């Protein structure tokens, strides 16, 4: 019996017999059938722009109902919603309901699914709510999202929740903010790809690199390889804490956000990454976290000390603080140049200690998609380093759409000659920390996916880019040079993504679920709306084309999306 099956059976045994569970699983479909039987939930959202001051810096901020971030929206599965959005600005805007299944013309992507909300105009989104879970909303217009136009979205289930009962419920919305305009940031990156990277490798860092590489010669060879590619192994995040302030629920880390608890209570934390460009590693020193939901879908609880969350992803974790003391929610940026901070506290005003940040990650051979030398592999094994996943079992597809490795040119700097499955790895910088860190292979779906047919077609996509020119794309082409991906309504497709770049790319497919092939069988694969493709990796998701229309598929690092890593998916 596989570990995934065993975990799921153990958990379901705690809930009771399988019969009642299956009844619960049918509630979403029953709720969808009765949508409209009760009056629709109506709300008004007013979008404005004003100057905001954060951590001593003043810049442009976008507000929803006078708030930045916007208010937490609460919907109910099985009801219709009507959201009247009023644009009080002198520029167009939009709202995209991230991860929500809805008609294509309500998805909120200007130029694809609707025309946008003009300056001084109004638009009413109207659709049935067919799911539950933790999601979020944000602008899909220009750079508004990077300047605060986002908020949390919580959808209550129509029946009994599959999540463990909680005594308290807090939303933890992570983001990055700068007083420097997004257009200026992109211009700086195009002028110099490591413009915000002040932590280059030096002579002083060579001894540690030699230890990790298994000797001085392999370390020097690694440096030469990176030099030939004109790339930096320490270029972890394109934009760093040099200009970013990392926020938790809109609060800077000096004081941070606080949430109350009573000792012994079970506290639900709904963690959302609304950042433009930052992956966060989240932990609460002194508290174990139980991951119970990923991207709105319940999973068998996974006990962890830390998890990585990319822009676009959401996780729900349960914690049970037993002592009447403050506990710090610590979210460090992947490049270790800053952090967001919050506090779980038994009474207002108490702040917990802030732990030191981990050492910065350094990219290696695996991130380049190259085979690792034997000394390095032995060194990593001895250090408890990066776990490599076995190849995912694949059923033969009837048809494979494979463009082959993209050429090396102005739009593509690298080809991953040996991409590996990395769903078993928590990510660069998180191996060998001594902490239990979530990996995608840990996610076991609590309910089977709705479609268990094998795919009839495989579409292979290469993630490509040129850091020096700051151009990103799929298959060596940016968006303006690429046509749409056409799917037939109802077909079952495998998307296989090969990451030829040395950076993580959180890929978000609008309107559809991505069923992650993480080593689980067809009953336990998790459904996600945003999936991290790790550097130099190969990863596959199954998609059922059950929603007709035009949908966006893109990297959720904003400046990657806006400089080319974006495609249209047309279902007809």
N, C-alpha and C positions, 0 to 999 in steps of 0.2 A: 504494500500500500504506500502511495507517495506521501511525502510530508504534507503537501497541500490538502490532500483528501483527509488525512488524519486530523490536521488542525481544524478543518471545517467541520468534520463529524464531531470532534470534541466540543466545539463551540455550540453547534446546533443541539447537541445533547443537553447542554446547559439551558437552552431556551425551551426545550420540550420536544414533542414529537414533530416529525417532518410535515405531517398533515397541516397543523395550524400554521406552520411557516409558509407553506405553499399558498394557504389562504391569504396570508399577509402579502405575498408577492403579487397576488392578483389585484390588490387594492389599487395600485397605480392604474391598471387598465380599466378597472371599474370606475375609478374617479374620472378617467378621461371620458368614459362613455356618458357620465352624468354631468360633465362640465356644462354649465349654462342652466342647470336646475336651480342654482342659487344666484342671487344678484352678483354681477361682476364686482371685483375689488377695484375701486377707482382711486387714483392718486395723482397729484400734481407735482411736478418737479420743475423748479425754476433755475436756469443756468445763468450764472453771472461770472464776470471776471473782475478781479481787483488785485491790488498789491498786497502781499502778505509778508510778514517778517518771521523768519524761522532761524533760530540759533544765531541771531545777530545779523542776518543777511536779509535783504529785501528783494523780492522778485515777484513775477506774475504768478497768480494762483487762480484756478478755476473752481468755482463753488457750485454745489447743488443745494438749493434751499438755504443759502448763506453759509454752508459748511464746507470745509475742506479737510479731510475727505468728506464725501457726501454722506447722507444719513443711511443707516442700516435699513434696508427694505425687507419687509417680511410678507411673504405670500403663502398661500395654501394650495397644496396639490389638489387638483380636481375643480378649482375655480377658474373662471376667466379673469384676466386682469386687463385694465385699461389705464395706461400711464400717459398722462397729458404732459408733454415736455414743452416748456416755454423757453425760448431762446431770447434773453434780454441783451445779447451782445451785438456788436457790429461785425461779427464774423459768423460763418455757418458752424454748426455743431452736429453731434450725433450721440446716441447711446447704444452700445452693443451689450447684450445680455449674455455674458461669457459662460458657456457650458449649457445653456438652456436650449432644449429642443423646441423649436417653433417654426412657423412658416418662414420661408426664405425672405419675403418682403418685410418681415418684422425684425430681421437680424441686426440692422443698424450699421451696415458697412456702406458708406457713400460710394457711389459709382458701381457697386455690385448689386446690392439688394434694395437700395432706395436712393433717393436724390440728396438726402441730407436735410437738415433743418436750417432754413435760411436765416440770415441775420434778422432779428426781430420777429421771427416766425414761430410756428407751433406745429407739433406733430403728435398724433395719438397712436401709441403702440397698443395693439389689441390682439390677444391670443389666449388659448387655454393653457393652463399650467399642468403639465403631464408628468412631473417628476418631483422629487423632494431632495433635500440636501443643502450643502453650503456652496454658494457660487458668488459671483460678483459682477458688477457692471462698470463700464468705462467708455470714454469717448473713443471713436475710431476715426476722428477727424484731425488731421495735422498732428501737432505735438501737444494737444490738450491733455491727453492722458498723463504725459510726463510731468505736467504742471498741476496735477491735483484733481482732474476730472474723473473720479472713480469712487466706488463705494461697495460695501458688502451687501450680499443678497442671501437671505435665508428662507428656504421653502420648507414649511412644515408638512409632514406626511399626512395623507388622508386618513390613515388608520394608525395602529400602534407602530411606534418607531422600532427599527431593528438596531438602533444604537443603544448602548447601555444607558440606564437612567442616570441623570445628573441632578445635583442639588443646585448648581449654579451654571450659568451659561455666559461666556464672554467671547467677543469677537476680537481677534488679533490681526489687524490689517497692516502689513509691512509695505513700505514704499521707499523710494529714494527721491530726493528733491535738491534742486540747485537754483541759485539766483542767476546762473549763466543760461542763456536761452538755448533751446534744443538746436536751433539752426547754427548757432555759434559752435556748439559742441561737435556737430557733424562736420562743419568746416575745419575745425581743428584736427579731427581724426583723419580727414581726407588729406590734410597737409602733412600730418605726421601720425602714423598709426599708433605709436606708443606715447602720444602726447600727455596722457594722464598716468603713465606708468613710471613712477619714481623709484621703483624697487628692482632695478636691473641686477643681473648677476655680476659679481665682482671677484677680484682675487681672494677677498676674505671669505667668500662663500664656496670656493673651490674645494677645501677639505671635506665639507659636509657632502657636497655633490659626489666626490670621489668615494666616500663611504657608501652612499646610496647606490652608486653605479658599479661598485665592485672593484674600484681601482682608479688611479689617476688617468691612465690611458683611455678607458671607456668614457670617463667624464670629459676629457678634452675632445674626444671624437664627437660626443653629443653636442658640445659647444660649436664645433666646426659645422656639424650638420645644420644646426639652427642658423648659423651665420650664412651658410650657402643659400638658405631659403629666405634670408633677410627677415627673419622673424625672431621674436624673443620668447624664451621658455618661461619667463615670468610675466608674460602678458596674459593674465588670467581674466581680468575684466577690462573691457574697452574704456569704461569710465569708472573712476575710483573715488575713494573718500577724499581725494585731493579737492574735489569740488562738490561731492555729494554729502548731504546730511541724510542719514538713514533714520526713518520715522517708524514709530509704532502707533497706530491710530492717530496719526497726525502729530505726534509728540516727539520732539528731539530727545536724544539719549541722556542729556544732562540730568533731567528729572524723569522723563519717560512717562508712560501710561501706567495706571494702577488699577487693579481689579480686586475686589474684596472676596474673602472666603472665611468660613468658620472651620477650625480644625476638625478633621474627620470627614468633611464634606467631599463629595466627588464633584470636581469642577470640569466642565466641558469647555475646551478652548478651540475655537474655529479659526484656524490660521490660514490667511489668504496672502499671497504675494502679488501686490499691485505695483511692484517696481517697474520702471522702464527698462533697466539694464542690469539689475543685480540679483544674483542667486544668493540666498541666505541659508546659513546652517544654524538651526534652532535647537537650543537645549535649555533646561531648567535645572541648574546644579542642585543636587539634593533631592530631586523628584524624578521618579520613573514616569514616563509617558506611555500611554496605551494608544496606538494609532488605530482608530475605529472607522475612519471614512477617508477615502481618497477621491478627490474631484467629484464630490457629491454622492458617491456610491459606497455603501457599507462594506467593510472588509472584516475578516476574522481579526480580533484584536492582536496587535503586535507590540510587545513591550520593547521600548527603545530608550536610549539616553539622548539621542540626537537624530535629526533628520534634515535633509537638504530639500529646499523648496524653491522652485524656479518661478520666474514671472509667469503668471497665468494659473499656476497650480493652487489647489486648496487641500488642506488636511484638517481633520478633526481629531483631537487627542483628548484623552481623559487623564486627569491627575487627581491624587488624593493627598493633599498636604495635611500632615498629622500634627505638626508643631505650630504653636501660635507665634510664628516668625515670618518675616518677609522672604519670599523666594523670587529670585531674579529670572525673568524670561529674557534670555540672551540670544540675539540673532546677529551673528557676525557675517559680514560679507565674505563671499568666497575668496576674494583676493586678500582678505585680512587687513584692509585699510580703514575699517570702521565697523560700527555696529549700531543696531537699534536695541532699545532696552525698555523693558517693562517690569512691573512688580506685582506678584500675587501677595496680598497683604491682609492680615486679620483686622487692621484698622488703618484709616487714612494717615498719610504722612510718613509711614515707615518705608525705607528703601533698603533693598538687599545689596550685598557686595557685587561688584561687577568683575567677573573672572577675566584673566588675561586672555588675549586672542591667541589662537594657535599659530604655529609657524606658517608662513605663506606657502602655498603649493608651488611646485615647479613642474612644468610639462615634461614628459619623457617620450620614449620611443613608442609606447602604446598610443599616446595622444597623436602621434604623427601617422598612426596606422602602419608602423613598421614592426618587423619581428624584433623581439628583445634578445640581446646577447645572453648566453647562458649564465655568466656571472651575475648579471643584473637580476635574472629570474630567481637564482638561488638566494641572492641578497633580499629580494622582496619576500620570498617564502620565509626566510629566517626572521624577518621583521614583522611578519603577520601582515604583509602588504596587500596589494590589490587582488581580490579574488576574481578570477576570470570565469565566466559562465560557460557551461557546455553549450554547443550549438543547439538552437531550438529545433525540436522535431517539426518537420514541415511535411504536410501532405502535398503530393505533386499538384501543381496548378496546371490547368489546361493550356494556359497561354502566359507567356512571360514577356512583359514589356521592359526590356533592358537596354538602355542607351549605351552601356559600357562605360568604362572609366572616362571621365571628361578630359579633354586635352589641357596641357599646361599652357596658359595664355594670360592675357591681361586680367581675365575674370576668374582665374583659378590658379592658386599658388602650389597646390599639393595634390597628390593622389595617394590614398590610403591603400598600399599594396597588400597589407595583411589586416583588414578590419576584423575586430573580434566582438563577440557578444559580451556586453558589459552590464547586463541587467542585474548581475550578482554583485556589482561593485557600488558602494554608496557614492563614489565620485572622488575626483582628485582632491587631495588634502584631508580626506576622512578615513584613510586606511591607516591602521596601526596606531590609533589614538588611545586604545584601551577602553573606548566607550562603545556601546552597542548602537550602531548607526543603521538606520533604515536603508534597505536596498529594494529596488523594484521587485526582485525575486521573492521578497517577503510578503508581497500583497496577495492575499487569497480572497477571491470574491465570495461574499456571503450569500449571493443568489446567482444562479447560472445566467449567463448572457442570453438575451432573447433569441439570438440566431446562432445555431450550432452547426450550420452547414459548412463544409470545407470551401475554401475559396476556389473560384473557377478561373481566376486571373491574378497574376502578380505584377505589380508595378514597382520598378526599382528606381529610386530617386537618390541622386548624389547631392549632398550638401556641400557647396563650394564657395570659395571666397578668395579675395586678395586683400590682406590686411593693409599692405602698403598703399593701395589705391582706395581702400575701404569700399569694396564692392562685394556684395553677397548675392547668392542665388541658388537655384536648383539646376543640377546637370550643367554647370558652367555657364548658365545664362541668367541674367537678372530678369525681373518681372516684365519689363518693357519689351524683352526679346522672346518671351515665352507665350505659347498659346495655352488654352485651358486644358485641364485633365477631364476627359469625358467618361462618365460612368452611366451605365444603363440602370434605370430605376429597378430596385430589387436585387441587383447582382451583389455577390459576395466577393470582395477583393482583398488581397493582401498588399499592403504598402510596406516595402522593405526600404529602409533608409540607411545609406552608407555615408557616414560623416567623414568627408575628406579634409575637414578643417581641424584645427587644433583648439577648438572652443566648443563649449556646450551650446546646444540650440534647443530651447523649449518649443516644440512644434505644436501648434494649435490648429485643429481642424474644426471649422465652424459647422454647426447643424447636425453633426454625426458623432457617434461614439467611436473611439479608437480602442479596440480590444487588444490589450497588450499581451504579446506572446512572451511570457516571462518564465517559462518552464512548467507552468501549471497545465493541467489537462483542460479539455474544452468545457468543463463544468465550473472551473475556478479562475479562469483568466479575468483580471480586473478590467473594468471599463474606465477609461480616462478621456478627458477632453484636451489635455495638454501633457505631452510626454517629452522628457529630456533625452535628446540624442547626445551621448557622450563623445568626446573627441576620439577620432580614429576607430569608431565603433560601427557595428552593423546591428540593426534593430528592426523588428517587424511588428506591425499591428494589423488586425483584421477589421475591415469596415464593411458594414451593410448599407448599401446606397438606398435607404428607405425614405429619404426626404427630397423630393424634387426641387429644383431651383439652382441658383448660382451661389456657391459658398466660397469663402476664403480659406486658404491653407497657408500658414506662414509661421516664421519664427517669431516668438513673442518677446525677443529682445528688440525694442522699438527701432533702434537705429539699424539693425540688420534687416528688419522688415522694410523699412523705408528706403533702404539702398539696394533692394532687389530680391530678398529672400521671401517671396510672396508668389502664390499661384492661385488661379481660379479653379474650382472643381464644379463642373456642370453635370447635374443629374437630370436625365430626361428619358 
